[in-house]
Amino acid sequence: MSQAKAGDTVRMNYTGTLRNGEQFDSSEGRDPLEFVLGSGQIIAGLDAAIAGMAVGDTKTVNVPCADAYGDLNPAARQAVPRGEIPDNIPIEPGTQLQMQTPQGQVVPVTVAEVTDTEVILDANHPLAGQDLTFAIEIVGIDAG
C-alpha cells in the first residue's frame, strides 16, 4: 500500500479540537478534505504528520500554535474611530468583516471590541495562539 509523500493528492476525514476539547471543525457530513501534501494548502504541523501514512491509517495529531496559525500578533489589532465605519456595517463583537489595505489587498478581520469612540478590529486568524488537535483518517491517496 502506498504511503503519502510530498506531491500526492491526499483525502482525509478529520475532527479538529482545541486544548479544552472544544471542536472547532470537522469533515463529518461533508466530503473528505482534499489537498496536495507538502504544498502549503493545510497547516504545516498537520501536513508534516501525514507524510508516510497510508489509506485506512488513523492518527491523533497535536499541533502547537507555531505550526498551526501562529501566535497572536498584537500588531494585527487596529483601533478604528467609530465614526469612520458606515452605519450599514454591523459592528457587534465577533462579526467578520473585510478591510482593504492601502495596496488593495483584502484582509479578513473580526470585530474584537466596541467602545463609544472606537472599534477594535483583529486580523489575527481566529485560531492564532491555539494549540490544535486533529483526529484524522486517510481515505485516499493519488500519486503526484
C-alpha positions in Angstrom: 0.0 0.0 0.0 1.4 3.4 -1.0 2.3 5.9 1.7 1.6 9.6 1.3 4.5 11.7 0.2 5.0 15.3 -1.0 3.2 16.0 -4.2 0.5 13.3 -3.6 -3.2 14.3 -3.5 -4.5 13.2 -0.1 -8.1 12.9 1.0 -8.8 12.7 4.7 -11.6 12.9 7.3 -10.8 14.9 10.3 -12.1 16.4 13.5 -10.2 19.4 15.0 -10.4 20.3 18.7 -8.9 22.9 21.0 -6.8 22.0 24.1 -10.0 22.2 26.2 -11.7 19.6 24.0 -14.0 22.1 22.1 -14.5 21.1 18.5 -13.7 23.9 16.0 -14.0 22.0 12.7 -14.8 18.6 11.2 -15.3 17.0 7.8 -18.2 14.9 9.2 -21.2 15.2 6.9 -19.0 16.7 4.1 -16.7 15.3 1.5 -13.2 14.5 2.8 -10.7 17.3 2.8 -8.5 17.0 -0.3 -5.1 18.7 -0.7 -1.7 18.2 -2.2 0.7 17.1 0.5 3.7 19.5 1.0 2.1 22.3 -1.0 1.1 24.5 2.0 -2.6 24.0 1.4 -3.0 22.9 5.1 -1.2 24.0 8.3 2.4 22.9 8.5 2.1 20.7 11.6 -0.7 18.7 10.1 1.0 18.5 6.7 4.2 17.1 8.3 2.3 14.5 10.3 0.5 13.0 7.3 3.7 12.1 5.4 4.2 8.3 5.5 0.5 7.5 6.3 -1.4 5.1 4.1 -5.1 4.7 3.2 -7.0 3.5 6.2 -4.5 4.8 8.7 -5.8 6.9 11.6 -3.8 9.2 13.9 -4.3 11.9 16.5 -2.0 14.8 15.8 -1.2 17.5 18.3 -0.1 20.7 16.5 1.4 23.5 18.6 0.3 27.0 17.6 3.6 27.8 16.0 2.9 25.0 13.4 -0.7 25.9 13.0 -1.9 29.6 12.8 1.0 31.1 14.8 1.0 33.2 17.9 -1.4 36.1 18.5 0.1 39.2 17.0 -0.8 42.3 18.9 0.1 44.4 15.8 -2.7 42.7 13.9 -5.3 44.6 16.1 -6.3 48.0 15.0 -8.5 50.7 16.5 -10.7 52.5 14.0 -12.7 55.6 15.0 -16.3 54.6 15.3 -17.4 57.5 13.1 -15.3 56.2 10.2 -17.4 53.0 9.9 -20.5 53.4 7.8 -23.8 52.9 9.7 -24.8 50.0 7.5 -21.8 47.9 8.6 -22.5 45.7 11.6 -20.0 46.2 14.4 -21.2 43.7 17.1 -18.2 41.8 18.6 -17.5 38.6 16.7 -18.7 40.0 13.4 -16.5 39.0 10.5 -15.6 41.9 8.1 -13.2 42.6 5.3 -10.7 45.5 5.2 -8.7 46.7 2.3 -5.0 47.6 2.7 -3.6 50.7 1.0 -2.1 48.3 -1.5 -5.5 46.9 -2.3 -5.2 43.6 -0.5 -8.4 42.3 1.1 -7.8 41.2 4.8 -10.5 39.4 6.8 -10.9 40.9 10.3 -13.1 40.2 13.3 -14.7 42.9 15.4 -13.0 42.3 18.8 -14.3 45.2 20.8 -16.6 48.3 20.5 -16.4 51.4 22.7 -18.3 54.7 22.4 -15.4 56.1 20.4 -13.7 53.2 18.5 -14.0 49.8 17.1 -11.1 47.3 17.6 -10.6 45.1 14.5 -8.5 41.9 14.8 -6.8 40.5 11.7 -5.3 37.5 13.6 -6.6 34.2 12.4 -9.4 33.1 14.8 -7.2 30.1 15.9 -4.0 32.1 16.3 -2.4 31.3 19.6 -4.2 28.0 20.0 -2.6 24.5 20.1 -4.8 22.2 18.0 -5.5 18.5 18.0 -6.7 16.6 14.9 -8.1 13.1 14.8 -7.5 12.1 11.2 -8.2 9.2 8.9 -6.6 8.9 5.4 -9.3 7.8 2.9 -7.5 8.3 -0.4 -4.0 9.0 -1.9 -3.4 9.7 -5.6 0.3 9.7 -6.6 1.6 13.2 -7.5 
